[in-house]
């Protein structure tokens, strides 16, 4: 499964100096997951403990906060290459 993402990962700033073989060998050392989310899907909720590093390979996300009246406020955005 990772093979289809290798080229995209190598274009990310964090990995742009890696060779394809080095990246593959590095990924083999660690437990990783590639997750896909649909538009409007929640990835995390405020206050949840984060135990992993997430890197956006493709697409953008909105970082939102719910105010005291229940409205969603966009406080930031992240795109491909962001963690």
DSSP file (Angstrom, degrees, kcal/mol; ACC not computed):
  #  RESIDUE AA STRUCTURE BP1 BP2  ACC     N-H-->O    O-->H-N    N-H-->O    O-->H-N    TCO  KAPPA ALPHA  PHI   PSI    X-CA   Y-CA   Z-CA
    1    1 A X    >         0   0    0      0, 0.0     3,-1.0     0, 0.0     4,-0.3   0.000 360.0 360.0 360.0 -40.1    0.0    0.0    0.0
    2    2 A X  G >>  +     0   0    0      1,-0.2     3,-2.1     2,-0.2     4,-1.1   0.801 360.0  74.3 -64.5 -28.1    2.8    2.5    0.9
    3    3 A X  G 34 S+     0   0    0      1,-0.3     4,-0.5     2,-0.2     3,-0.4   0.843  90.5  56.2 -55.5 -35.8    4.3    2.1   -2.6
    4    4 A X  G <4 S+     0   0    0     -3,-1.0    -1,-0.3     1,-0.2     4,-0.2   0.646 112.5  42.8 -72.6 -12.8    1.6    4.2   -4.1
    5    5 A X  T <> S+     0   0    0     -3,-2.1     4,-2.6    -4,-0.3     5,-0.2   0.549  86.6  91.9-105.9 -12.1    2.4    7.0   -1.7
    6    6 A X  H  X S+     0   0    0     -4,-1.1     4,-2.5    -3,-0.4     5,-0.2   0.899  86.2  49.2 -54.5 -48.9    6.2    7.0   -1.8
    7    7 A X  H  > S+     0   0    0     -4,-0.5     4,-0.7     1,-0.2    -1,-0.2   0.907 113.6  47.0 -59.9 -42.3    6.6    9.6   -4.7
    8    8 A X  H >4 S+     0   0    0     -4,-0.2     3,-0.7     1,-0.2     4,-0.4   0.891 111.3  50.9 -66.2 -39.9    4.2   12.0   -3.0
    9    9 A X  H >< S+     0   0    0     -4,-2.6     3,-1.5     1,-0.2     6,-0.4   0.898 104.6  57.6 -64.6 -40.5    5.9   11.6    0.4
   10   10 A X  H 3< S+     0   0    0     -4,-2.5    -1,-0.2     1,-0.3    -2,-0.2   0.701 100.6  58.7 -65.1 -18.8    9.3   12.3   -1.2
   11   11 A X  T << S+     0   0    0     -4,-0.7    -1,-0.3    -3,-0.7    -2,-0.2   0.620  83.7 101.4 -83.6 -13.6    8.0   15.6   -2.4
   12   12 A X  S X> S-     0   0    0     -3,-1.5     3,-1.5    -4,-0.4     4,-1.0  -0.480  83.6-120.4 -73.5 142.8    7.2   16.8    1.1
   13   13 A X  G >4 S+     0   0    0      1,-0.3     3,-0.5     2,-0.2     4,-0.3   0.842 111.0  56.1 -51.8 -39.5    9.7   19.2    2.6
   14   14 A X  G 34 S+     0   0    0     67,-0.2    -1,-0.3     1,-0.2     3,-0.2   0.802 120.7  28.3 -63.7 -29.3   10.5   16.9    5.5
   15   15 A X  G X4 S+     0   0    0     -3,-1.5     3,-2.0    -6,-0.4    -1,-0.2   0.340  84.6 107.9-115.4   4.8   11.5   14.0    3.2
   16   16 A X  T << S+     0   0    0     -4,-1.0    -1,-0.1    -3,-0.5    -2,-0.1   0.711  81.2  51.4 -64.7 -20.2   12.7   15.7    0.0
   17   17 A X  T 3  S+     0   0    0     -4,-0.3    -1,-0.3    -3,-0.2     2,-0.2   0.487  91.6 100.0 -92.4  -2.2   16.4   14.8    0.7
   18   18 A X  S <  S-     0   0    0     -3,-2.0     2,-0.2    -8,-0.1    -3,-0.0  -0.521  70.3-129.6 -81.4 147.9   15.6   11.1    1.2
   19   19 A X     >  -     0   0    0     -2,-0.2     4,-2.5     1,-0.1     5,-0.2  -0.564  26.8-111.6 -85.4 162.3   16.1    8.5   -1.5
   20   20 A X  H  > S+     0   0    0      1,-0.2     4,-2.3    -2,-0.2     5,-0.2   0.920 118.8  48.2 -59.5 -44.8   13.2    6.2   -2.3
   21   21 A X  H  > S+     0   0    0      2,-0.2     4,-2.5     1,-0.2    -1,-0.2   0.903 110.8  50.4 -64.9 -41.4   15.1    3.2   -0.9
   22   22 A X  H  > S+     0   0    0      2,-0.2     4,-2.5     1,-0.2    -2,-0.2   0.931 110.8  49.1 -63.8 -44.3   16.0    5.0    2.3
   23   23 A X  H  X S+     0   0    0     -4,-2.5     4,-2.7     1,-0.2     5,-0.2   0.927 111.7  49.2 -60.8 -45.1   12.4    6.1    2.9
   24   24 A X  H  X S+     0   0    0     -4,-2.3     4,-1.6     1,-0.2    -1,-0.2   0.917 112.4  47.5 -60.7 -43.5   11.1    2.6    2.3
   25   25 A X  H  X S+     0   0    0     -4,-2.5     4,-0.6     1,-0.2    -1,-0.2   0.885 112.2  50.3 -66.9 -37.1   13.7    1.2    4.8
   26   26 A X  H >X S+     0   0    0     -4,-2.5     3,-1.3     1,-0.2     4,-0.5   0.923 109.3  50.5 -64.5 -44.9   12.9    3.8    7.4
   27   27 A X  H >< S+     0   0    0     -4,-2.7     3,-0.9     1,-0.3    -1,-0.2   0.822 102.2  62.0 -64.5 -30.1    9.2    3.1    7.1
   28   28 A X  H 3< S+     0   0    0     -4,-1.6    -1,-0.3     1,-0.2    -2,-0.2   0.710  99.1  57.4 -67.7 -18.8    9.8   -0.6    7.6
   29   29 A X  H << S+     0   0    0     -3,-1.3     2,-0.3    -4,-0.6    -1,-0.2   0.664 105.6  54.9 -83.4 -17.1   11.3    0.2   11.0
   30   30 A X  S << S-     0   0    0     -3,-0.9     2,-0.8    -4,-0.5     0, 0.0  -0.807  82.2-114.3-123.6 156.9    8.1    1.9   12.3
   31   31 A X        +     0   0    0     -2,-0.3     2,-0.3     2,-0.0    -3,-0.1  -0.805  50.2 165.3 -86.2 113.1    4.5    1.2   12.8
   32   32 A X        -     0   0    0     -2,-0.8     2,-0.4    -5,-0.2    -5,-0.0  -0.878  23.5-157.9-129.2 161.3    2.7    3.6   10.5
   33   33 A X        -     0   0    0     -2,-0.3     2,-0.6     2,-0.0    -2,-0.0  -0.992  11.2-145.9-136.4 144.6   -0.8    4.0    9.1
   34   34 A X        -     0   0    0     -2,-0.4     2,-0.3     2,-0.0    -2,-0.0  -0.963  26.6-170.7-109.7 117.9   -2.1    5.8    6.0
   35   35 A X        -     0   0    0     -2,-0.6     2,-0.4     2,-0.0    -2,-0.0  -0.819  12.1-154.5-112.5 147.6   -5.5    7.2    6.7
   36   36 A X        -     0   0    0     -2,-0.3     2,-0.4     0, 0.0    -2,-0.0  -0.980  10.4-169.1-122.5 133.1   -8.0    8.7    4.4
   37   37 A X        -     0   0    0     -2,-0.4     2,-0.2     4,-0.0     3,-0.1  -0.937  14.2-133.2-122.3 145.1  -10.7   11.2    5.5
   38   38 A X    >   -     0   0    0     -2,-0.4     3,-2.1     1,-0.1     2,-0.0  -0.471  43.6 -73.0 -90.2 165.2  -13.6   12.6    3.6
   39   39 A X  T 3  S+     0   0    0      1,-0.3    -1,-0.1    -2,-0.2     3,-0.1  -0.338 120.6  13.2 -58.0 131.1  -14.7   16.2    3.3
   40   40 A X  T 3  S+     0   0    0      1,-0.3    -1,-0.3    -3,-0.1     2,-0.2   0.386  92.7 137.7  83.8  -3.7  -16.3   17.4    6.5
   41   41 A X    <   -     0   0    0     -3,-2.1     2,-0.4     1,-0.1    -1,-0.3  -0.547  55.1-122.2 -78.7 139.8  -15.0   14.4    8.5
   42   42 A X        +     0   0    0     -2,-0.2     3,-0.1     1,-0.2    -4,-0.1  -0.669  27.5 178.8 -82.8 131.6  -13.6   15.1   12.0
   43   43 A X        -     0   0    0      1,-0.4     2,-0.3    -2,-0.4    -1,-0.2   0.839  69.7  -0.3 -96.4 -47.7  -10.0   13.9   12.5
   44   44 A X        -     0   0    0      6,-0.0    -1,-0.4     4,-0.0     2,-0.4  -0.948  63.3-137.3-138.0 158.0   -9.5   15.1   16.1
   45   45 A X    >   -     0   0    0     -2,-0.3     3,-2.1    -3,-0.1    20,-0.1  -0.912  40.9 -90.3-113.5 147.9  -11.6   16.9   18.8
   46   46 A X  T 3  S+     0   0    0     -2,-0.4     3,-0.1     1,-0.3    -1,-0.0  -0.266 112.6  24.9 -54.8 135.5  -10.3   19.6   21.0
   47   47 A X  T 3  S+     0   0    0      1,-0.3    -1,-0.3    -3,-0.0     2,-0.1   0.237  86.8 132.5  93.4 -13.5   -8.8   18.2   24.2
   48   48 A X    <   -     0   0    0     -3,-2.1     2,-0.4     1,-0.1    -1,-0.3  -0.449  62.4-113.6 -70.5 144.5   -8.0   14.7   22.8
   49   49 A X        -     0   0    0     -2,-0.1     2,-0.5    -3,-0.1    -1,-0.1  -0.649  25.8-143.4 -79.4 130.8   -4.6   13.4   23.6
   50   50 A X        +     0   0    0     -2,-0.4     3,-0.0     1,-0.1    -6,-0.0  -0.846  26.0 169.7 -97.8 126.7   -2.4   13.1   20.5
   51   51 A X        +     0   0    0     -2,-0.5     2,-0.3     2,-0.0    -1,-0.1   0.283  60.3  49.7-117.5   7.9   -0.1   10.0   20.5
   52   52 A X  S    S-     0   0    0      2,-0.0     2,-0.5     0, 0.0     0, 0.0  -0.909  76.8-114.0-140.9 165.4    1.1   10.1   16.9
   53   53 A X        -     0   0    0     -2,-0.3     2,-0.5    -3,-0.0    30,-0.0  -0.902  30.0-159.9-100.3 132.0    2.5   12.4   14.3
   54   54 A X        -     0   0    0     29,-0.5     2,-0.5    -2,-0.5    -2,-0.0  -0.949   5.8-169.4-114.5 132.7    0.2   13.1   11.3
   55   55 A X        -     0   0    0     -2,-0.5     2,-0.7    25,-0.0    28,-0.2  -0.983  22.1-130.7-121.2 129.1    1.6   14.3    8.0
   56   56 A X        +     0   0    0     26,-2.7    25,-3.5    -2,-0.5    26,-0.2  -0.699  26.3 176.9 -80.6 116.2   -0.8   15.5    5.3
   57   57 A X        +     0   0    0     -2,-0.7     2,-0.3     1,-0.3    -1,-0.2   0.852  69.2   6.1 -85.7 -39.3    0.2   13.8    2.1
   58   58 A X  S    S+     0   0    0     22,-0.1    -1,-0.3    21,-0.1     2,-0.2  -0.994 107.9  13.2-148.9 137.6   -2.6   15.2   -0.1
   59   59 A X  S    S-     0   0    0     -2,-0.3    21,-0.9    -3,-0.1     2,-0.3  -0.475  73.3 -82.8 101.2-169.8   -5.3   17.7    0.4
   60   60 A X  E     -A   79   0A   0     19,-0.2     2,-0.3    -2,-0.2    19,-0.2  -0.945  27.5-156.9-136.0 156.1   -6.1   20.4    3.0
   61   61 A X  E     -A   78   0A   0     17,-2.8    17,-2.2    -2,-0.3     2,-0.4  -0.961  13.6-134.0-131.0 153.8   -7.7   20.5    6.4
   62   62 A X  E     -A   77   0A   0     -2,-0.3     2,-0.7    15,-0.2    15,-0.3  -0.894  13.4-143.9-103.5 136.7   -9.4   23.2    8.4
   63   63 A X  E     -A   76   0A   0     13,-3.1    12,-3.3    -2,-0.4    13,-1.2  -0.901  31.1-179.0-100.5 117.8   -8.6   23.6   12.1
   64   64 A X  E     -A   74   0A   0     -2,-0.7     2,-0.4    10,-0.3    10,-0.2  -0.830  22.0-159.8-124.3 156.8  -11.7   24.6   13.8
   65   65 A X  E     -A   73   0A   0      8,-2.5     8,-3.3    -2,-0.3     2,-0.6  -0.973  20.9-130.1-129.6 144.0  -12.8   25.5   17.3
   66   66 A X  E     -A   72   0A   0     -2,-0.4     6,-0.2     6,-0.2     5,-0.0  -0.860  26.4-144.8 -97.0 124.0  -16.4   25.4   18.7
   67   67 A X    >   -     0   0    0      4,-2.8     3,-2.2    -2,-0.6    -1,-0.0  -0.187  34.0 -88.3 -81.1 179.1  -17.3   28.7   20.4
   68   68 A X  T 3  S+     0   0    0      1,-0.3    -1,-0.1     2,-0.1    -2,-0.0   0.701 127.7  52.7 -63.8 -20.1  -19.6   29.0   23.5
   69   69 A X  T 3  S-     0   0    0      2,-0.1    -1,-0.3     0, 0.0    -2,-0.0   0.370 121.8-103.9 -96.3   5.2  -22.7   29.3   21.3
   70   70 A X  S <  S+     0   0    0     -3,-2.2     2,-0.3     1,-0.3    -2,-0.1   0.518  74.2 139.6  90.4   5.3  -21.8   26.1   19.3
   71   71 A X        -     0   0    0      1,-0.0    -4,-2.8    -5,-0.0     2,-0.5  -0.600  53.4-121.8 -84.4 144.8  -20.6   27.8   16.2
   72   72 A X  E     -A   66   0A   0     -2,-0.3     2,-0.5    -6,-0.2    -6,-0.2  -0.738  26.2-165.9 -85.3 126.7  -17.5   26.4   14.3
   73   73 A X  E     -A   65   0A   0     -8,-3.3    -8,-2.5    -2,-0.5     2,-0.6  -0.962  17.1-134.9-114.2 126.7  -14.7   29.0   14.0
   74   74 A X  E     +A   64   0A   0     -2,-0.5   -10,-0.3   -10,-0.2     3,-0.1  -0.716  28.5 171.0 -81.5 121.2  -11.9   28.3   11.6
   75   75 A X  E     -     0   0A   0    -12,-3.3     2,-0.3    -2,-0.6   -11,-0.2   0.451  61.0 -17.3-109.6  -4.6   -8.6   29.1   13.3
   76   76 A X  E     -A   63   0A   0    -13,-1.2   -13,-3.1     2,-0.0     2,-0.3  -0.975  53.7-131.0 179.2 172.1   -6.2   27.7   10.8
   77   77 A X  E     -A   62   0A   0     -2,-0.3     2,-0.3   -15,-0.3   -15,-0.2  -0.973  11.5-162.3-139.1 154.1   -5.6   25.5    7.8
   78   78 A X  E     -A   61   0A   0    -17,-2.2   -17,-2.8    -2,-0.3     2,-0.2  -0.979  11.8-177.9-135.9 149.4   -3.0   22.8    7.0
   79   79 A X  E >   -A   60   0A   0     -2,-0.3     3,-2.8   -19,-0.2   -23,-0.3  -0.748  45.2 -35.1-137.5-178.1   -2.1   21.4    3.5
   80   80 A X  T 3  S+     0   0    0    -21,-0.9   -23,-0.2     1,-0.3    -1,-0.2  -0.107 127.0  21.6 -45.2 128.9    0.2   18.8    1.9
   81   81 A X  T 3  S+     0   0    0    -25,-3.5    -1,-0.3     1,-0.4   -67,-0.2   0.159  95.3 120.6  95.6 -17.3    3.5   18.6    3.8
   82   82 A X    <         0   0    0     -3,-2.8   -26,-2.7   -26,-0.2    -1,-0.4  -0.461 360.0 360.0 -79.5 153.2    2.2   20.0    7.0
   83   83 A X              0   0    0    -28,-0.2   -29,-0.5    -2,-0.1    -1,-0.1   0.339 360.0 360.0-115.7 360.0    2.3   18.1   10.3
